[in-house]
């Protein structure tokens, strides 16, 4: 595992958390519209990609 994957893993979890909570808030509490949905979905995708990179480090 790479030594710098800890920060990437933390940022990935944070982005997924913010994206998920934002999507839920947009759906059930507020009505922020399509732009907010796209932004929070992008947070989820970027966070998941970051987590994938951090967990798929070069293992020997």
Secondary structure, DSSP 8 states (H G I E B T S, - for coil): --TTHHHHHHHHHHHHHHHHHHHHHHHHT----HHHHHHHHHHHHHHHHHHHHHHT----
